[in-house]
Amino acid sequence: MKSAILLQLDGLTEPQRAIRDHFQEGGSIVLVLAVMSVVAGVVLIAYWLTRRQQRTAERHARFNDPQRLFGDLLQGLSLTASQRHLLDTVVRELGLKHPSVILLSPTLFERHVDKWRALRPPTGSDVEHQINEPLVAQTRDVLFPRA
């Protein structure tokens, strides 16, 4: 069997012999550390580029999010918690794609609130309706004060 291997070694070309001789010598520790450092550097650069791209995407998503804009606007207005909850409920139950539109004018506010009222299932008593009416009126007055 050894003779078969030796016969094959004699049939090697010059580049094949050079490769065989190089691998038979073994590598130096410096070369191994250099290769590992290069690989680690490539991995770190790829990680950094990925994180940078994710941060950029998050920043753009934050600016293009209608729900986030609506929430920021509600926090910036002088509304009570119950008024914010009312507006949030109206917007959520109507499924508005751009909820901030309800804050643009009294006409749009009334139109959306009326549409929300029409969608609500009728109850046996009008207690809930009577509770919501003053809250709706107060919210309208805060959003669109009369001059």
N, C-alpha and C positions, 0 to 999 in steps of 0.2 A: 504494500500500500504506500509506503514511503517512497518507493521508486516511482509510483504514478504521480505523486505530488511533485517530486523533483523534476520529472519530465515536463510537467506543466509549467514549472518555474522557468525552465530553459526556454519555453515558447513565449515568454512575455516580451512585449515591445519595450522600447526604451522609456516612454512615459509611464508605463505600468510598473516597471522596475523602480523608477524614481519615487512613485507613490508608495510602493511597498517598502522601500528603504526608509522613507520619511516616517511611516507609521511604526516601523520596527524600532526606530530610535527612541520613540516616546516624546511626550511634550514637556515643556518647561512649566513650572508653576506660574511664572510671570505671564506666559501666553494664556494659560487657562484663566487667570484672574482678569486679564485684559478682555478676553472674550465674554466672560460673565459680566463685566462692567458695561460693555457695549450693549449686551442683551438687556440688562437692568435699565440702562439709560433709555433704550427704545420703549420699554414697557412704561417707564415713568412719563415720557413725552406723550405717548398714546393716552395715558390716563389723564394727564393735564389737558390735552386737547379735547377729550371727551367731556370733562367737567366744565371746561370753558364753553363748549357748545351747549351743554345742558343749562348753564346759567343764562346764556343769551336767549335760549328758547323760553325759559321761565319768565324772563324779563318781558319778552314780547307777549307772552300769554297773559301776563298780569295786566298789560295795557289794553288788550283786546277782549277782556272778559266783561260782558254786560252785567252779569250778576254781581261781580265784585264792584263795579262802578256804582250800581244801585246801593249796595251795602255801604260803600264809602260815603255816598250822598246822604243816606239816612243818618249816619253817624255825625255828619257835619251840620245837619239841620237841628233846630231846637225843638225836637219832638220828644214826647214822653215815651217810655218803654211800650206802653199799650198802643200808642199811635204808630210807632215803628212796627209793632207786631201786626196791627191791622193792615198797614200797607204791604208788609211782607206776605200776609195771608192772601190778600187780594191778588197780588202779583203771582204768587205760587199757584193758587187755585185757577187763575185764568191761563196760566202757562205762557206768560208773556216772554217772548224771546229777548226783547229789550225793555226791561222793566222800568228804566228811568223815564220812559215816555210819560208815565203817570204823573211825574213831577213837573212837567213842562207848562201846563196851563190848566186853569180851572175846568175848561171844557173837557179836556182829556181825562182829568181826574174824575169828573162826574160820569163821563161815558164809561170808564172802566169800573167804577164802583157800581153803577147801575147794572152793567153786564154781570158783575160778580153777584149782586143781589139776585138777579134772575136765575143764576146757576145754582144758588143755594136751595136745598130741598125745603119745602114748606114744613113748618113744625106745627104742632097742635095749638101752641100759644105764640103770641107775638112778643114774648118777653125778650128773646134774643134780639129780635129786630129793634125793639125799643131801646135795648142796651147799646146796640151798635150805632144808632142814629146820632146821639150826642157825640159819640167818639168820632164819627165820620165828619160831623160839622166842626168839631174842634180841630181835627186834622186839616180840614179844608182851610180853616181860618189861619192856622199856623203856616201852611204852605203858601197860601195866596191871601195875604192880609188886605183888607179893604182900605183904600186910601182916604 
